[in-house]
Amino acid sequence: MKKIIFLSMLSLGSTATFKAQGVGIGNTNPTRTLDVTGNTKLSGNLYFENPGTFSGPSTQSYLLVRDNSDKVLKRYIPATSEYSAINSTVYYITNITPGGLTDFDTKIPSSKYYLIIGGFIVRGVNDNSNIRINQDASNAQYIPQYSARSFELNGTWHVKFTPNNNRVFNQNPEIRLSVSVYRKDMLTTVNNMINFDMQAAQTGIGSVPAPSLP
């Protein structure tokens, strides 16, 4: 078997070295079972049953990721990346009208990242905790009271936080939004949007499709 592999490597213009410690392709001193110097092309699937644990500093670590834009395996270097794979922050937004925050541009490019609002805190001016939203004359209990959303507009992520049912705050609010940002090329699976037509009914049952696998 080794002779067949060796002749195959020669026909491709490469050299293979067989030693007790392993097989070297492109080098004469393999240090692993398979030690390749140069680029490697793989036309089939790649599986790691025991990838091991890196114990060195993060500045010397690398990740192998699949870029969902072109389905190509690439090296991801955390030390030189523009942002990390997952980023979390809190937006503290002030000087808001009683109608709430209708459009705040985060300047985060939607072509590279996903943005998710994970939580919020609402206070009045100077951290006043007595803030509330008005209620119409019918005393109807509108639940949920707020809408916290992220949306794409003109290539960047925007956030919105407003009371529901045309209600307003009784004073100018100050809003803290807990935001998580994910690199798109670090996500292995992104499912399609789920649409379900309620046909003006207040109750309904929708089917959820199975997640798509990479």
Secondary structure as GFF3:
##gff-version 3
##sequence-region A 1 214
A	DSSP	alpha_helix	2	11	.	.	.	ID=ss1
A	DSSP	beta_strand	16	19	.	.	.	ID=ss2
A	DSSP	beta_strand	22	25	.	.	.	ID=ss3
A	DSSP	beta_strand	34	36	.	.	.	ID=ss4
A	DSSP	three_ten_helix	58	60	.	.	.	ID=ss5
A	DSSP	beta_strand	63	67	.	.	.	ID=ss6
A	DSSP	beta_strand	72	76	.	.	.	ID=ss7
A	DSSP	three_ten_helix	78	80	.	.	.	ID=ss8
A	DSSP	beta_strand	86	93	.	.	.	ID=ss9
A	DSSP	beta_strand	101	109	.	.	.	ID=ss10
A	DSSP	beta_strand	113	124	.	.	.	ID=ss11
A	DSSP	beta_strand	146	153	.	.	.	ID=ss12
A	DSSP	beta_strand	156	163	.	.	.	ID=ss13
A	DSSP	beta_strand	173	183	.	.	.	ID=ss14
A	DSSP	three_ten_helix	184	186	.	.	.	ID=ss15
###
